[in-house]
Amino acid sequence: MLVNKLICGALIFILISCATSKEIVSSVPSEKTKIPDLKPPEGVLTIADITVGKSTLIEASQKFHGGEVHKSGDAGASVRRLCYIGKDGTALTLESGEMGGQAGLITSAKLSLSKELPYKRNCSKNAAISQKTAFKQGLGLSKPSHWVRETLGTPTKETSDSVFYFFQNTEKDGEKSKEVLSTIEVKTLNGKVIEASVFQVAERY
């Protein structure tokens, strides 16, 4: 089944992106997880006119007037990354994993606190990024935790500090079709959002 291939691709990507094994296990839907057969909410994959699964790292660099792409991992497990930090310590990370191809299609976007980033030294300063920066649908840092459920609904999966929403849908891509797996991950602390990430990978057939 194509969705199983997509999950494997997402796992490879997250193995490089995440810092701990706990995060790796939590961020990927297992084959037993029931994933809704529908698209993610409108606008939740878009931030500052950059859309995960559609925009490229080059387009993001142009949008934010610069920024150096850094690479981690090897061969099929490599990830290319752009990172920006605002004056208040808010960080926006954009990454392109293996399924992003040579074009550098963005496969994930994350809003977080820069002090939590292991790759902070590779990030560019950008005054356009702040705590007010949010995904088009409204998801951003310091949103109350109840806002997440009220807006996105019941999570597909949850842990002690995070909620996850998984979506899958089929889209036409020219004469071919593609199966798309999207993930929203939100971490909270003391009733507020401290990290918000979205992922998307696709398999054409």
Buried (B, 14 or more C-beta within 10 A) or exposed (E): EBBEBBBEBBBBBBBBBBEEEEBBEBBBBEEEEEBEEEBBBEBBBBBBEBBBBEBBBEBBBEBBEEBEBBEBBEEEEBBBBBBBBBEBBBBBBBBBBBBBEEEBBBBBBBBBBBEEBEEEEBBBEBEEBBBEBBBBBBBBBEBEBEBBEEEBEEBBBBBEBBBBBBBBBBEEEEEEBBBBBBBBBBBBEEEEBBBBBBBBBBBEE
